[in-house]
Amino acid sequence: MLNRPLTYFGSFMLLGTLIAFFGFHSLTGERGLLMRDNLDREIAAAQEHLQLLKKENTQLESRISLMRSHIVDKDILEEMARSELGLFADNDILILPNID
């Protein structure tokens, strides 16, 4: 007879613990409701970075297309030769990219 109330009490304790656990993590967990703003900011930053990469990719593709055609653009050829061989005139102005 004493066993039955303890079983109910244990069941309610287990159920209450599970509800508290999942409720807590649905609010404050890595993908919880309170982290939604952080995720939105991360998504926006990633989309901006993607746009920058797409722009850079487009620029690189245009340079590659100038080098692949049956007539190579003389300016591109001269620029590549000078940068690869390190041949620059005294009056040339060098603008080097900041490589981090």
C-alpha positions as a Markdown table, in Angstrom:
| # | Residue | x | y | z |
|---|---|---|---|---|
| 1 | Met | 0.0 | 0.0 | 0.0 |
| 2 | Leu | 2.9 | 2.3 | 0.7 |
| 3 | Asn | 4.4 | 1.3 | -2.6 |
| 4 | Arg | 1.7 | 2.9 | -4.7 |
| 5 | Pro | 1.9 | 6.5 | -3.5 |
| 6 | Leu | 5.7 | 6.4 | -3.9 |
| 7 | Thr | 5.3 | 5.2 | -7.5 |
| 8 | Tyr | 3.0 | 8.1 | -8.3 |
| 9 | Phe | 5.3 | 10.5 | -6.6 |
| 10 | Gly | 8.3 | 9.2 | -8.4 |
| 11 | Ser | 6.5 | 9.4 | -11.8 |
| 12 | Phe | 5.5 | 13.0 | -11.1 |
| 13 | Met | 9.1 | 13.8 | -10.1 |
| 14 | Leu | 10.5 | 12.2 | -13.2 |
| 15 | Leu | 7.9 | 14.0 | -15.4 |
| 16 | Gly | 8.5 | 17.3 | -13.7 |
| 17 | Thr | 12.3 | 16.9 | -14.1 |
| 18 | Leu | 11.9 | 16.2 | -17.8 |
| 19 | Ile | 9.6 | 19.2 | -18.3 |
| 20 | Ala | 12.0 | 21.4 | -16.5 |
| 21 | Phe | 15.1 | 20.1 | -18.4 |
| 22 | Phe | 13.5 | 20.5 | -21.8 |
| 23 | Gly | 11.9 | 23.8 | -20.9 |
| 24 | Phe | 15.2 | 25.2 | -19.7 |
| 25 | His | 17.1 | 24.1 | -22.8 |
| 26 | Ser | 14.3 | 25.3 | -25.2 |
| 27 | Leu | 14.8 | 28.8 | -23.8 |
| 28 | Thr | 18.5 | 29.0 | -23.1 |
| 29 | Gly | 20.0 | 26.3 | -25.2 |
| 30 | Glu | 22.3 | 26.7 | -28.2 |
| 31 | Arg | 19.3 | 27.0 | -30.5 |
| 32 | Gly | 16.8 | 28.2 | -27.9 |
| 33 | Leu | 14.4 | 31.1 | -28.1 |
| 34 | Leu | 16.8 | 33.5 | -26.4 |
| 35 | Met | 19.6 | 32.8 | -28.8 |
| 36 | Arg | 17.5 | 33.6 | -31.9 |
| 37 | Asp | 18.8 | 37.2 | -32.1 |
| 38 | Asn | 22.4 | 36.0 | -32.0 |
| 39 | Leu | 21.7 | 33.5 | -34.7 |
| 40 | Asp | 20.1 | 36.2 | -36.9 |
| 41 | Arg | 23.1 | 38.4 | -36.4 |
| 42 | Glu | 25.4 | 35.5 | -37.4 |
| 43 | Ile | 23.3 | 34.8 | -40.5 |
| 44 | Ala | 23.5 | 38.5 | -41.5 |
| 45 | Ala | 27.2 | 38.6 | -41.1 |
| 46 | Ala | 27.7 | 35.4 | -43.0 |
| 47 | Gln | 25.5 | 36.7 | -45.9 |
| 48 | Glu | 27.6 | 39.9 | -46.0 |
| 49 | His | 30.7 | 37.8 | -46.2 |
| 50 | Leu | 29.2 | 35.7 | -48.9 |
| 51 | Gln | 28.4 | 38.8 | -51.0 |
| 52 | Leu | 32.1 | 40.0 | -50.6 |
| 53 | Leu | 33.3 | 36.6 | -51.7 |
| 54 | Lys | 31.0 | 36.6 | -54.7 |
| 55 | Lys | 32.2 | 40.0 | -55.7 |
| 56 | Glu | 35.9 | 38.9 | -55.4 |
| 57 | Asn | 35.0 | 35.7 | -57.3 |
| 58 | Thr | 33.5 | 37.7 | -60.2 |
| 59 | Gln | 36.6 | 39.9 | -60.4 |
| 60 | Leu | 38.8 | 36.9 | -60.5 |
| 61 | Glu | 36.7 | 35.2 | -63.1 |
| 62 | Ser | 36.9 | 38.3 | -65.3 |
| 63 | Arg | 40.7 | 38.3 | -65.0 |
| 64 | Ile | 40.9 | 34.6 | -65.8 |
| 65 | Ser | 38.7 | 35.1 | -68.9 |
| 66 | Leu | 41.1 | 37.8 | -70.1 |
| 67 | Met | 44.0 | 35.3 | -69.8 |
| 68 | Arg | 42.1 | 32.4 | -71.3 |
| 69 | Ser | 41.0 | 34.0 | -74.6 |
| 70 | His | 42.9 | 33.3 | -77.7 |
| 71 | Ile | 44.3 | 36.8 | -77.6 |
| 72 | Val | 45.8 | 37.6 | -74.2 |
| 73 | Asp | 45.2 | 41.1 | -72.9 |
| 74 | Lys | 48.6 | 42.9 | -72.9 |
| 75 | Asp | 48.0 | 44.8 | -69.7 |
| 76 | Ile | 47.2 | 41.6 | -67.8 |
| 77 | Leu | 50.2 | 39.9 | -69.3 |
| 78 | Glu | 52.5 | 42.7 | -68.3 |
| 79 | Glu | 51.1 | 43.0 | -64.8 |
| 80 | Met | 51.5 | 39.3 | -64.2 |
| 81 | Ala | 55.0 | 39.2 | -65.6 |
| 82 | Arg | 56.1 | 42.2 | -63.5 |
| 83 | Ser | 54.6 | 40.8 | -60.3 |
| 84 | Glu | 56.0 | 37.2 | -60.8 |
| 85 | Leu | 59.5 | 38.4 | -61.9 |
| 86 | Gly | 59.7 | 41.4 | -59.6 |
| 87 | Leu | 60.6 | 43.7 | -62.5 |
| 88 | Phe | 59.5 | 47.2 | -61.7 |
| 89 | Ala | 60.7 | 50.5 | -63.0 |
| 90 | Asp | 61.9 | 53.3 | -60.6 |
| 91 | Asn | 58.9 | 55.4 | -61.3 |
| 92 | Asp | 56.4 | 52.6 | -60.8 |
| 93 | Ile | 54.0 | 52.9 | -57.8 |
| 94 | Leu | 53.4 | 49.6 | -56.1 |
| 95 | Ile | 50.2 | 49.0 | -54.3 |
| 96 | Leu | 50.5 | 45.7 | -52.4 |
| 97 | Pro | 47.4 | 44.0 | -50.9 |
| 98 | Asn | 47.3 | 43.7 | -47.1 |
| 99 | Ile | 47.6 | 39.9 | -46.6 |
| 100 | Asp | 46.7 | 38.9 | -43.0 |
